Amino acid sequence: MKEHNNSLQLRISRELELLDSTQSARSLERSYGRYGKYCWVGSSTLLNLSGNDYLGLSEREDLRRAFLSLYPDYAVPHGSTSSRLLLGNYSLASAFEGEIAQALKQEAALLFNSGYHANTAILPALSSLEGVHILADKLVHASIIDGIRLSQASFERFRHNDFNHLERLLSRLESAKIPIVVVESLYSMDGDITNLKALVALKKRFPELILYVDEAHAIGAIGSNGYGVAEEQGVLQEIDILVGTFGKALNSMGAYVATSTLLKRFLINKARPLIFSTMLPEATIAWSRFLFNLLPSFTVERAQLRALSSWVHSGIASSEYRTCGDSYIVPLLLGSNEACYQMALRMQSAGFEVRPIRYPTVPKGEARIRLSLTASMTEKDLLPLIDLLRNR
């Protein structure tokens, strides 16, 4: 056993050395404290461009006070200690699911502990049905990829946002197959938005098609009521499986799927991450519910975020650097891992908390720094960053 352990440690060391040599190693060396748009790293105060607090809700003391006035018992939060199917089926959770379904124009909704739990639960559950075939966009999130792998279903990947390619793949499918097309509405690494209307149109040609849309980075920040890209494009009722999270723009924790009553019942019986996970604490569900129901009121925040995003994209366009997309997720494309790492150090030294995003998170040669904007930031906050890029 000792010899085996030594061999294992040697192989682990070699793998870590390889990661270090290619500037691909991840670490937990930086210790953070955070409040609103700023974070503290050691003794330095930095503008936080690495989070997902798109509406700037994390610094809203007024919202916390309003919440505690409604739910004073949650001033001292407590754990759950039970799975949903045992003692964790709180009336609060069921009421919230009904409100999510109504807002998103679906029959039903189901809560999960995180977006990762949702994506690794739904696809494996569906793949237990005969004939399921998954077609996923090339750039879907790692949680969806893991859900596909766990499903053991047959699957194909289509080129990013290339629906002509998707249509060709669909045309080749055997008639007995049930195609599930999986996309994100707003892609977290490229910051570009999917044409959901075009995907809905495909359903008319392929009536067996099931459309699975992850709105993790869009819910709260896009749409007249903040209900995401599906709302903005007028197709909420046309999406079969609509996933979203509370851990980004909603400044909470957890996730949901909005879908049919039939599929909800099926997932309660087949989705292992739901069945075997401890339920979210009541206080967390109550906070998510409180903010979700306020989403239609955050129109000013969404307008501020749109305006700031446009200004930052224009600023980068005036430099020698490239970006893509046109949303509040702004990728600064740098190419090599080393170039990305060095730019991150420059930005951190200039007062900006950014992280290099490198292979294997993104493909080789496509390393980038992702600038995540929030509604609480201003042009004044970000002008030094634009100047840094212009003065290469």
N, C-alpha and C positions, 0 to 999 in steps of 0.2 A: 504493500500500500504506500509506504514511504517513497519507494522508487517511482511508483506511478505518479504520486503527487509532484515529485521533482520534475518529471517529464512534462507534466501539465503546466507547471509554473514556467518552465523554459519556453514552451510553445506560446504561452500567454505573453511572456516578455518579448518574444520575437514579433508577435503581432502588434504589440504596443509600440515597439521600435519602428515598425513599418509605418504606422499611423503618424508617429512623430516626424519621421523623415519626409513625409508628404504633406505636412501641415494639415493633417486631417483629424488629429486627435481632439476629442472633446474633454473638458475638465470642469470641475466645480470650484476652481480656485478663487473666483471673484465672489465676495460676500456682499449681499445687497440689503439695503433698507429702502423703502419706497413710500412716497406720498405723492399722489397725483402725477403730474407730468415729469416730476423729478425723481431721481433715485440717488442713493448714496452708495458709493463704492469706496470702502475704507474712509478716508477723510475728504474725499472729493464728492461734490454735488454735480450731477450730470443730467442733462435733458434726456429723458427716457424715450428712445426711439426703437426699443426692442420689445415692447409689450403689445398688447392688443386692446388697450383701453380706449377704443375708437371714439366713444362719446364723451370721454373725460369724466365718467361717473365716479371714479375712485376717489376724487377729491371733493365730492359733494356732501358736505356735512349736513346740509339741509335735508337731503334724502335720508340720511341715517337717522336724523331726529324724527322725521315724519314716520319712518318705519317703526321706530321704538315706541312712538306714541300709539301706534295701532297694535303692536305686538310687544308689550312691556315684558312678557315672560321670556322673550328671547334675548334680553340684555345679557343673560348668562347662558350661552348656548350649551347644549349637551349633545352627546352622540346618539346614534340610532340603536345599535346593538342587535339588529335583526334584519333579515332579508325581507324584501317586499312581500313574498308569499307566506311568510310566517306572521310576524307582528308589525311589519313595516308598511302596511297599507293604510297610511294616514288619510283621514278624510280631506285634509288640506291638499295632499297630493292629487287625489281624485278630482277635487274641485279645480285645481290648477290645470290638470290635463284637459278638462272640459273647456276652460277658457282659451287654452292654446289652440285647440281644435276649432273653436268658433272663430277666433281671430284669423287663422290661416285657412279658413273655408274648407276644412276637412271633417270627416265624420268623427275621428277620435285622435287621441294623442297618448303617448306613453313616455314616462320619464326614465332616463338612464343616469348613471353616476358621472359620466363624462362623454364627450364626443367619441373618444377612443372606444369606450364601452359600447356605444351605439353601433359604430361601424364594424366592430368585431363581433357583434351579436346578430345583426339583422341578416347580413349576407350568408353566414354559415347556417342560420336557421332556414332561410329560403332554399339553400342548396340541398336540404334534405328532401325536397320535392323533386320528382322525376322530371327531367327535361330542362332544368334551369341552365341557362348559359349567360355568363356575365360579359358585358362589353364595357370596358372602363377607359376613360380618357387617360392618355399617357402620363399626365401630370397630377393625377389624383393623389391625395394626401396619404402618408404612410399608414394611417389607421385603416383606410379603405383597402390598401394593398394587403395589409395583414388580414383584414376580413376576408378578402378573396382567397388568400393562402389557406386560412383556417377552413374555408368553405369546402375546399377540395372539388369545387365545381369546375366544369370546363369554362375557359375564359379567353378573351382576346383583348388587346389594347389597341385603341385607335389613336391616330395622331392628334395632338392637342388641338381641340376646337375645330377639327377637320371633319365636318359632318358629311361631306361627300365620301370620305374614307369609311366613316361609320355606316353610311347607307350601303356601300358595296359589301361590307362585312355582313350586314343584316340580310342582304339579298341572297347570300350564299348559304344561309342557315337552313337546316332541315326543317320541314314544316312542323315537326313534332317538338321542336325546341321552343322554350319560353325565354325570350331575350330580356335581360335586365340591363339597361343602360345606366351607367353610374358616372356622374359628373359632380364637380363643385360649381356653385354659382359664381363665386369669386375665389380665384386661385391664390393661395397664400404665398407662393414663391414668385409668381409673375405679376400679381396684382391686376389680372385681366378678368373681364366678366364674360360669362357664357351666354350665348343667344338661346335662352330657354324656349323662346317662341319657335325657333327652327326645330328644336327637339320635339316639341309638342306637335308640330306639323308632321314629323316623321311617324308619330303614332297613328295618324290617319292612313298612312300607307301600310304600316305594320301593326295591325290592331292588337296583336298579342304582346306588344312591347310594353314593358314596365319601366317607368322613368324614376330613377333614384337620384335625388339632388341634395347635396350637402351644402347648407347655407351657413356654415360655422362662422365665416368671416364677414358675412353680409347681414345677418339678423341684427336688428337694432340700428344699423347705420345706413341702410339703403331702403328706399320705398317711402311713400308718403306717410305711412304709419310706422315705418321702421320694420316691416315684416319681410324684408329681404328683396332679392332680385326677382323672385317669382311674383311678388306683389308689384314691383316697379314695372315688370313686363306684362302684367295682367293675366298670369297663368296659374295662380295659386291652386285653383280647383283642378287643374290638368296634371298636377304632379302626383304620382302614385305614392311615393315615399319621400317625405320631406324632413330632413334631419337638420337640427340646429343646436347651438350650445349657448349656455349662460356664462361661460368662463371668459368671454372676450368683451364685446361691447356692453354686455349686461353686468359686468363686474361682479359675477357670482361664481357658481360651480354647478356642473351638471349639464344635462342635454335632454333633448326630446326627439321623438319621431312623430310626425303628424301624418296620419294615413287613414285607411278604412277601418271600420269596426272589426271586420273579419280578420285583417292582418294583425291588428292589435291583440286579438284573442290568441291568434297563432303564436305570436312572439312571447306572450306570457307563458305559453306551454313549451316553446322550443328555444328561446334565446338564453343560452347558458350564462352569459355575463349578467343578465338581469336576474335569473333564477338563483344564482349562487353568490351574489354580491350583497353585502350589507347595504341597506337602504340609506340614501342621503339623510342627514339630520333634518328634523322638522324646521329648525331655524333657517337652514340653507334654502330649503324649498320655499319657505315664506318670503325670504329676501328676493329670490329669483322671481316669484310670483308678483311681488310688489313692483319690481322694476319692469317686468314684462308688460304688466298692465298700464304702466306709464309710457311705454314706447311711443304711442301716438303724440304725446305732448313734447317730445324732444325734437321738434322741427327746427328750432334755432340751432341746436347743436349739429344736426345733420347738414344744415346750410353752411355753417362755419367750416365743417370738415370738408365739404365739397370745394369751397373757395380756397382753403389752404392747400388742398391736394393739387388743384389746378396751378396755384402759384409755385409750388415746389417742382412740379413737372416742368413748368416753363423755365424755372431757374436752372435746373439740370440741363435742359436743352440748350441753354446759353453757354454751357461749359463744354469740355472735350469728352465728357463721360456720357454713357448711354443708359437709358432706363427703358421700361416697357410698361404696358398697361396704362390706365389713366385714373386709378383709384387712389385711396388713402394708404394702400400698401405700395410703396415705391421702391422697386428693386434697383440698386445701383450696380450695374453689370461690370465686373472687373476681370473675368476670365480665369486666371490661374489662382490656385490656393494661396500662393505666396503674395501676389498682388493684393488679394482680398485681405489677408492677414495684416499686411503693412498699412493699408488704408484704414482698417479698423483701429489700429494703434494711433494713427494720426487723428482720427475723429475723437477717440477717447481722450487724447491729450488736449483737444480743443474744447472739451466739455460736453461731448455727446456719447450717451451710452448706446453703442451699436455692437453687434456681434457678427463676425464673419460666418457666412453660410457657404459651406464647401461640400465637395463630394465626400460621402455618398448621399447627403441630404439633397443635393442637386447634381445633375450630370457632370462628368469631368469637363473641365474647361469652361464651366458656366458659374463659377464662384461669384458670389455677390454679397452686398450688404443690403439688407432689407430695412428700409426706413418706414416704421409704422407710426403714422400720424394720429393725433387725437384732436378732438374739437377744442380742447383747452389750450392748445398751442397757438402761437401767433407768428406772423411773418417776422417780427422782431426776434423771436426766439430762434428762428431757423436761418436768418440772414447770414450769421457767421459761418454756418455750414455751407451755404451756397457760395459764399466768398472763398471758402477753402477749396471748393471744387473748381471755381473759376481761376484761382491762382495756383494752378497745379505746380 
